[in-house]
Amino acid sequence: MSSLRTIELSDKNFETDGLRFLTVKTKNLKGRGDICLFVPEVAENVTNLPIYILLHGVYGSAWVWALKGGAHHTAKQLMDNGSIDPAIIAMPSDGLWGDGSSYLSHQEKDFAQWIVSDVPKAIIENIPSAGEKSKLCIGGLSMGGYGALMLGAKYPQKFKAISAHSAITTFKGMAAFVEENLNLYNLKDVEKNVIDVILEHQDQLPNLRFDCGRNDDLLKANRKLHRQLLELGVKHSFEEFEGGHEWSYWQKHLELSLRFFDEQIGV
């Protein structure tokens, strides 16, 4: 029996490319939330596959990592050629608040707990190849990179690894992307910057990597975060590549996240 009030799971007879779609109702959202899934084909007795959560950026939803980023194709290719072990790729919506929820806890809706608690629960309860022992990793792009860094650092007991592409690194950085005044978010948490959350949980931090394009307006902020982490002695990896804040960059570099997650699962 599910702990979630309502569940709608797509019918395998109509699914393509290994993509599945799950909609659940959760108290944290005070309504429904969507999850796009890539579920690899494995033997019936296989369970507890790792779950890699990918968070989207502003303006997007559960479908964009797959249908703009081709995440399921990248994952399948890596699994088919033996570069990474089978894993479930989970691509949830951010809760669809405004231009982007920032994946944080607002006063009325808890978008952080939607990602950290509800998404894994929904997958474990509805996908047979997942299980209570499934290990979790979290990644994302832009606002999703901010969410991955914030949630991965704040809930280190939940995640084995964190990976971010072109990440927003402070809550104020959201202002460059969203229409809503930042005061409307009415956040519960005092910590709004990635570095503050990492500092608070420095001793428990999951393995961490992030990257940014050299033509990305967020490069300066990512370089600053890198310097701050070096000064704190926080183990991490930061890389710069050619490219900007665009899907062609994220399509190309998602492989880094998936390979990184695979490496950390067994650590």
C-alpha positions as MATLAB code, in Angstrom:
seq = 'MSSLRTIELSDKNFETDGLRFLTVKTKNLKGRGDICLFVPEVAENVTNLPIYILLHGVYGSAWVWALKGGAHHTAKQLMDNGSIDPAIIAMPSDGLWGDGSSYLSHQEKDFAQWIVSDVPKAIIENIPSAGEKSKLCIGGLSMGGYGALMLGAKYPQKFKAISAHSAITTFKGMAAFVEENLNLYNLKDVEKNVIDVILEHQDQLPNLRFDCGRNDDLLKANRKLHRQLLELGVKHSFEEFEGGHEWSYWQKHLELSLRFFDEQIGV';
ca = [
       0.000    0.000    0.000;
       1.360    3.407   -0.912;
       1.962    6.134    1.648;
       1.021    8.696   -1.011;
      -2.666    9.539   -1.428;
      -2.930    9.218   -5.206;
      -0.668    7.666   -7.835;
      -0.815    7.612  -11.614;
       1.886    5.545  -13.334;
       2.161    5.410  -17.110;
       1.201    2.174  -18.879;
       4.204    0.202  -20.151;
       2.260   -0.653  -23.308;
       2.479    2.973  -24.398;
       5.903    3.968  -23.088;
       8.887    4.555  -25.363;
      12.657    4.665  -24.918;
      12.438    3.380  -21.350;
      10.695    6.545  -20.143;
       7.989    6.236  -17.525;
       5.862    8.982  -16.012;
       4.624    9.124  -12.436;
       2.243   11.644  -10.881;
       1.599   11.597   -7.137;
      -0.221   13.749   -4.647;
       1.852   14.885   -1.692;
       1.224   17.023    1.373;
       4.509   18.808    0.785;
       3.209   20.231   -2.497;
      -0.385   20.457   -1.277;
      -1.226   18.836   -4.592;
       0.296   16.764   -7.366;
       3.860   16.462   -8.560;
       5.292   14.871  -11.716;
       8.323   12.630  -12.132;
       9.778   11.514  -15.457;
      11.777    8.302  -15.104;
      14.231    6.334  -17.163;
      14.020    2.751  -15.914;
      16.578    0.411  -17.505;
      15.594   -3.110  -18.457;
      16.948   -5.534  -15.856;
      16.115   -9.051  -14.721;
      12.907   -9.396  -12.702;
      14.802  -10.338   -9.564;
      16.970   -7.204   -9.665;
      16.014   -4.584   -7.092;
      17.546   -1.702   -5.142;
      18.953   -0.047   -8.260;
      20.566    3.325   -7.498;
      18.397    6.377   -8.146;
      20.009    9.411   -9.780;
      17.844   12.512   -9.333;
      18.277   15.235  -11.971;
      16.788   18.650  -11.227;
      15.763   20.981  -14.058;
      16.231   24.726  -14.359;
      13.796   27.632  -14.421;
      10.815   27.556  -16.784;
      11.063   23.777  -17.162;
       9.330   20.733  -15.727;
       9.719   16.987  -15.351;
      10.080   16.363  -19.095;
      12.914   18.717  -20.013;
      15.937   16.652  -18.953;
      14.710   13.868  -21.235;
      13.057   15.700  -24.116;
      15.457   18.647  -24.368;
      18.529   17.099  -22.762;
      18.263   13.507  -23.991;
      19.219   12.309  -20.512;
      17.667    8.887  -21.031;
      19.629    8.351  -24.249;
      22.897    9.326  -22.562;
      22.168    7.067  -19.618;
      21.168    4.105  -21.785;
      24.250    4.416  -23.970;
      26.535    4.460  -20.920;
      24.725    1.476  -19.408;
      24.674   -0.487  -22.657;
      28.415   -0.104  -23.246;
      29.248   -0.949  -19.646;
      30.550    2.495  -18.711;
      28.122    2.695  -15.779;
      25.980    0.148  -13.984;
      22.189    0.206  -14.354;
      20.466    2.975  -12.426;
      17.086    4.689  -12.412;
      17.211    8.277  -13.670;
      14.581   10.372  -11.876;
      13.648   13.744  -13.351;
      11.035   15.428  -11.126;
       9.345   18.762  -11.606;
      10.369   21.486   -9.183;
       6.763   21.797   -7.997;
       5.866   24.345  -10.707;
       5.882   27.437   -8.512;
       6.309   30.642  -10.517;
       9.236   30.583  -12.913;
      11.014   28.221  -10.536;
      10.573   27.106   -6.925;
      14.339   27.078   -6.221;
      13.758   23.623   -4.658;
      13.595   25.220   -1.212;
      11.038   25.156    1.592;
       8.510   27.982    1.244;
       6.105   28.832    4.047;
       3.168   27.164    2.299;
       4.801   24.447    0.186;
       7.890   22.391    0.941;
       9.662   21.897   -2.381;
      12.777   20.637   -0.593;
      10.942   17.727    1.024;
       9.167   16.997   -2.254;
      12.570   16.227   -3.767;
      14.335   14.720   -0.759;
      11.497   12.581    0.612;
       8.530   12.258   -1.756;
      10.386   11.586   -5.004;
      12.453    8.634   -3.689;
       9.415    7.288   -1.831;
       7.242    7.408   -4.951;
       9.871    5.563   -6.992;
      10.583    2.918   -4.363;
       6.883    2.211   -3.881;
       6.034    1.992   -7.599;
       9.097    0.803   -9.537;
      10.000   -2.849   -8.800;
      13.696   -2.421   -9.628;
      13.989    0.219   -6.895;
      13.959   -0.612   -3.218;
      14.542    0.603    0.306;
      18.280    0.014   -0.146;
      18.493    2.077   -3.350;
      21.302    4.611   -3.019;
      20.606    8.189   -4.058;
      22.634   10.795   -5.911;
      21.477   14.282   -6.882;
      22.408   16.588   -9.742;
      20.980   19.408  -11.777;
      21.485   22.351  -14.093;
      21.220   26.084  -13.365;
      18.438   26.401  -10.739;
      18.578   22.614  -10.563;
      22.304   22.854   -9.866;
      21.493   25.217   -7.015;
      18.900   22.746   -5.747;
      21.300   19.819   -5.998;
      24.051   21.653   -4.125;
      21.701   22.972   -1.446;
      19.749   19.765   -0.855;
      22.737   17.462   -1.222;
      24.653   19.470    1.359;
      21.726   19.977    3.737;
      20.696   16.309    3.722;
      24.063   14.521    3.490;
      22.649   11.322    4.998;
      20.374   10.973    1.969;
      22.844   11.251   -0.896;
      26.052    9.554   -1.973;
      27.117   12.269   -4.400;
      26.275   15.743   -5.721;
      26.893   17.071   -9.229;
      25.918   20.461  -10.654;
      26.139   22.024  -14.099;
      26.067   25.826  -14.563;
      24.717   26.258  -11.055;
      23.156   29.291   -9.470;
      25.107   29.530   -6.199;
      23.101   32.041   -4.144;
      19.408   32.611   -3.724;
      19.856   36.200   -4.941;
      21.153   34.689   -8.176;
      17.603   33.554   -8.918;
      16.643   37.183   -9.580;
      18.410   37.109  -12.940;
      16.048   34.389  -14.171;
      12.624   34.686  -12.527;
       9.794   37.168  -12.871;
       8.703   36.867   -9.236;
      10.098   39.155   -6.551;
      12.338   37.048   -4.326;
      10.388   38.163   -1.246;
       7.388   36.233   -2.586;
       9.238   32.977   -2.008;
       8.764   33.486    1.743;
      11.446   30.941    2.545;
      11.557   29.003    5.794;
      15.321   28.499    5.776;
      17.788   31.151    6.894;
      20.584   29.694    4.761;
      20.134   30.792    1.154;
      23.652   30.435   -0.223;
      25.339   27.201   -1.216;
      28.525   28.006    0.676;
      26.633   28.575    3.942;
      24.906   25.190    3.781;
      28.144   23.440    2.847;
      29.923   25.120    5.752;
      27.217   23.948    8.168;
      27.501   20.323    6.999;
      31.160   20.294    5.990;
      32.063   17.208    8.022;
      29.295   15.068    6.469;
      29.285   16.383    2.923;
      28.732   13.837    0.124;
      31.304   13.682   -2.657;
      30.904   16.790   -4.773;
      31.658   17.997   -8.278;
      30.437   20.903  -10.430;
      31.241   22.530  -13.748;
      30.419   25.634  -15.760;
      30.863   26.909  -19.302;
      33.404   29.645  -19.988;
      30.772   31.692  -21.820;
      28.205   31.312  -19.034;
      27.130   34.400  -17.076;
      27.283   32.212  -13.956;
      30.973   31.363  -14.415;
      32.140   34.089  -12.025;
      29.844   32.812   -9.272;
      30.968   29.216   -9.838;
      34.624   30.246   -9.695;
      33.923   32.063   -6.438;
      32.307   28.964   -4.943;
      35.326   26.936   -6.037;
      37.688   29.384   -4.286;
      35.578   29.352   -1.137;
      35.616   25.565   -1.019;
      39.383   25.523   -1.490;
      39.789   27.986    1.373;
      37.608   25.796    3.600;
      39.486   22.670    2.596;
      36.328   21.039    1.266;
      37.147   18.187   -1.089;
      35.511   18.725   -4.450;
      36.080   18.882   -8.190;
      35.395   21.941  -10.335;
      35.818   22.020  -14.112;
      35.394   24.638  -16.820;
      34.523   23.829  -20.417;
      33.730   25.702  -23.587;
      30.071   26.651  -23.875;
      27.365   28.772  -22.350;
      24.139   28.521  -20.386;
      22.429   26.306  -22.940;
      21.121   22.825  -23.607;
      23.977   21.905  -25.940;
      26.336   22.325  -22.977;
      24.200   20.281  -20.578;
      23.580   17.539  -23.147;
      27.307   17.137  -23.605;
      28.346   17.220  -19.961;
      25.578   15.195  -18.295;
      27.799   12.175  -18.886;
      30.187   13.592  -16.270;
      27.454   13.507  -13.647;
      26.356    9.976  -14.472;
      29.908    8.630  -14.454;
      30.607   10.458  -11.185;
      27.485    9.037   -9.551;
      28.390    5.533  -10.683;
      31.887    5.878   -9.208;
      30.575    7.074   -5.854;
      27.857    4.445   -5.419;
      30.367    1.805   -4.418;
      32.482    4.072   -2.182;
];
